[in-house]
Amino acid sequence: MTIPKKPTSVPEALEEFIAGVATPETQTQASGERQAEVLPFTPPVLTKVRKRPIRQKEVVLRQTFVLSKNVVDKLEALAYYSRQTKKAVLEAALLQYFADKKIKPIPREAIQ
């Protein structure tokens, strides 16, 4: 966009002043260049990419256990140095413990 020259006479209206300003369209037409066709703006489509495949929700149960301070300190230290959560470390330890065990389910009558 070019800056208009200082008018020699005072314009009667703002439209008359603006009409004297050269727009990019008039500049390209005057120079003989063909202007690229301007397409209407289309917003980008945002898609969510999952890093892990979708899996079925696991059944999770919240429980509270009382542990000795020594065990809790070791659990916290192991989680800190392995850059995992305490939950992940405890779950991995319990899965490893139960991996070679064959445990019978509790009868339904005893649960009630």
N, C-alpha and C positions, 0 to 999 in steps of 0.2 A: 504494500500500500504506500502510495506516495503522499507526501504532505502537500496540501494545496498551497499555492502561492498566496501571499497576503493580498486580499482583494483591494482593488483601487477604489472601488465604491462600496459603500455599506450595503449588504444584501437586505432586501426588504423582508425576506422570510428565511427561516432556517432551511427549508426545503431547497430554496434557490442556492444557498451556500453549499449544501450537501451534493446537489446535482453537479457542481463543478469539480468534485473530487473524483479522481480516476480510480475505478474499482479494478480488481484483478482481472475480471472478465473483459473490460474495455482495453486493458493493457495488452492482454494476449491477442485479442482480435486486432488491435492496432499493429502489433509486431508480426502478425501473420502466422503465429504458432497456433496449433490446434490444441485446445484444452481437453484434458482427459475428462471422461464422463464421470460425474459425481454420483455415486450410488447412495441410496438412503442408508442411514446407520442401522445396522442390525447388531443387537447386543450379543456378546459371545455366549455360547451355551456352556454352562458349567456342569461338568459331570464328576461324580464322586468315584474315585478309583480305590478299590479295596486292596490293601496289601496282602491280607490273608483271605483265604477262601471263606465263604459263608459256611458256618457249621451250625448244627442244631444246638440250641441252648442246653447247656449242661445243668443238671439239677444241683443247686448250691444250697447248702444248709448252714446257717450261722450258729455257731456253738461257742461257749465260753469254757475254758479249762484253766485250772489252777496249776501252775508249774513252779518249780523251785527257781530262785534267783539265778543260780549258777547256769541252769539250762536256758533261761531267758537271755542271759548275757551272751552265751555262746551262739544262740540263735540270731541275736541282733548283730554280733560281730561277723558271723558267716554271711548274713544277708548284706551287710555293708560292703564287705570285701569282694563278694561275688556279684555286686551291683544288681541285686534282686530284692524283691519285697520279702518281708518275714513270712507272709502267707505262702509265697512260691517256694521258699526254702523248706518250710514245714511240710507242705504238701508233697514235695519231692522226697523228703526223708520218709514220710509215712508210706508213700507209694513203693519206695524201695524196700521198706521193712515188710510190707504185705505182699510183695511180689512172689515170694516162694512159699507163702502160707496158703493152706486150704482151710477156709473158715466156713462153717455151716451157718446159714441164716438163722436168726432168732425166730422161734415160732410166734405166730400172730397172737396166740392166747397170752403169752408172757408179756407182750408189748402193752396190752390194754391194762 
